[in-house]
Amino acid sequence: MIKKRVTLVALSFLFAHDPDNKKIVIDDFIRIGFVSNAEIAQNGLGSFYRLKRVTNNTFRDLKMYAHFFDSRSELKMRVKSSNKYDFNSNLYHFTTYSYHKSGNNLRYHFNQGVGFLLKNTKKGNFTSEVGWAYDKSDFIDSDEKTTYIKSAISLDQNFEKLKIKLELEYYDQISEILVFDLSRFETNLEVQYKLNKYWDAVFSLDREVYTENKNQFRSDPTTIFISLNRNGLFN
């Protein structure tokens, strides 16, 4: 049921009518390649799809990936929506939903807050966000909801044939610690090299680092994805 709700929210966010914005840009791409998972020490086949809808004041973003290994598969969907404030176009509020299935383990995550556009040029942007978050996960064999304070920064830089993207998020657990302290850093690094008009070569790294060293329920959750990127699949 929750998965269906997340899917409906994703579609409504991406294709909602916005009469106040005349300029609407829709962009999408798909990736297929080699993926390595350090947590289970296995290599496999990875796929990724992203659909983005941007107007003067709004941003809608859908990301989905599926990674396949010998012992298990990993599926993830993330939907993010943000709107700029009328009184200051460098400020925006955002909402994020995500669903993550790793083997038999599930994590449902939600966060929302305020973002600051610190730099915005044709060659890239730099943003900072702060807000609150919660998730429910059976990675720790518990049905408890965990609440956090979220802080994040993201950097996008474009060169002639190269794009670099770095995202760093920190979740500081503020709810009662029942089994584990789930405070953590989540990092995503992406380097994209343009081969021609439609194709790119991409290296990406995703990593979670739990700040409490006693946590042993996830060992080195790091994923490396080397892929080919096809731009403009539907446009």
N, C-alpha and C positions, 0 to 999 in steps of 0.2 A: 504493500500500500504506500509506504513512504517513497519507494523508488518511483512509483507512478506519479506521485505528487511532484517530485523533483522534476520529472520529465515534462509535466504540464507547465510548471513554473518556467522551465527553460524555454519552451515554445512561446509562452505568453510574453516573456521578457524580450525575446529576439524579434518577434514579429508584431509587437504592439504598435498601434497607430500613434503617431506623434505629429499633430497638426501644426504645432508651433515651430517646427524645424523643416525648412525647405530642402536642405542638403542632407541626403541620406546616403551613406556609403556602406555597402555590404561586401565583406571580404571573407574568403574561406580557403583552406588548404588541407591536404591530407599527407601523412607521412607513413612510410613503411621501411623497416630496417631491422638491424641487429640490436638486441637489448641484453644487458647483463645485470643480474640482481645479486648484490653482495650478501644479502641476508640469507639466501638459500644457496649461494655459490653455484648458480646455474646461468647458462646463456639460453636465449630463445629468440622468438620472432616478436617484433613490436609493431604496433600501429597506433596512429594518432590522427584525430580530426579536430579542426577548430573552425567555428563560424562566428564572425564578428559583425555587429551592426553599430555604426557610429553616426551621430548627428552633431549639430553645433553644441548641444548641451547634454546629450545622453550617450551612454556607452552600454552595449549589451554584448556579452561574451559567453560562448559555449565551448567547452573543451571536453573531449572524450578520448580515452585511450584504452587499448586492450593489449596486454602482454601475455605471451604464452610460453610456459616452461614445461619441462618433463613432469615435475611433481605438482604443479598448480598453475592457475592462471590469475591475472590481476586485471580488474576492470575498474575504471574510475570515470566519473562525470562531474564536472564543476561548472556552475552557472554564476556569473557575476553581473550585477547591474549597478550602474552609477549615474547620478544626475548632478550637474553643476548647480550651484546656488545662483539666484538672480542677482544678488547684491555683490557677488565676487566670483568671477569665472575661474579663478584659481582654486576655489574651494568646492568640494563635492561630497555627497554622502553616498555610501555604497552598501550593498547587500550581497552576500555570497552563500550559496548552497553547494554542498558536495556530497557525493556518495562514493565510497571506496570499498571494493570487495577484493580481498587477497586470500586465495584459497577458500577456506570456510569462514574466515573472519570478515566482519563488516564494520565500517565506521561511517556514521552520518554526522555531518559537520555543518554548522551555520555560524556566520559572523557578519557584523555590520558596524558601521562607524563613519568617521569623517576622514577625508583625504585632502592633502595639500599638494597642488601642482607647483613644485619649486622651480622647475625649468621646463619650457615647452618650445622647441624649435623644429625645423624641418629635419634636422639631423638626429633628433631624439628628445627624450624627456626624462625627468627625475621627479618621483613622487614619494610622499610619506603618508602613512595612514595610522590611525589609532582607533580602537573600538573595543568591543567585547565579543566573545565567542563561546560556543558550547559544542560539545560533541557527545555522542553515545557510541561506544565501541566494545566489541567482544574480543579485541586483541588481548584484553586483560581478564577475560572470563567474568565480566561484570556488566550489569544492565544499568549502572548508575550514570547519570548525566554529569559531565565535567564542565565547569565554567572557567573562562580565562579572560584576562585582559590581553588584547592583541595590539602589537605594534609592528610596523612593516615599512620597508623602503624598497623601491624598484627603480632600476636604471635601464633605459634603452638608448643605444647609441648606433647610428647608421653611418657607414662609410660607403665608398663607391661600390664595392662588391661584398662587403662584410657587414653583418648585423650582430650586435652583442646585447644580450639581455640578462640582467641579474635581478633576482627577487630574493629578499631575505625577510622572513617573518618570525616573530617571537611570540609564543603563547605562554603567558605566566598564569599558572593555575591559582585561582582564588577560592574555589570551592573546597570543601573538606577533603583531605587526603585519606581515602579509605584503604587502598592497597598500595598504589604507586603515586608518586608525584609525576604528573604527565607534562610538566613545563618543558618546552622544547623549542629549538630553532628548526625552521624548515627553509631549505635553500634550493633555488632552482637557477642553474646557469645554462645559457643557451648561446651557441655560436653558429651563425648561419652564413654560408658562402654561396653567392649567386653564380650558378653555372650558365644559365641562359634566361630567357624571358619567363619560362614556366617552371624551371627546375632549380632546386638548391640542394646543397649538401649540408647536413645539420648534425652538430654534436650537442647533446644535452645531458645534464647531470641533475638528479634530484636526490636530496639527502635530508634525513631527520636526525637531529642530535638532541638527546634528552639530557637535561642539565643535572639530573640526579643520577649519580654513578651507580647507585644500587639497583636501578631498573635493569632487569634481565629478560623481560618478556619479548623484546625485539632487539636482535643483535645486528648492528650495522645496517640499518635500512637505507641502502644506497642503490640507486638505479642509474645506469649509463645507457644512453640510447643514441646510436649512430644510424642515421636514416637519410633517405632521399625525400625531398619535400616537393609536392606538386601544387603550384599556386593556381587559384581561380578555377577550381573544379566545376563550379556551377555558375560562374560569371565570366 
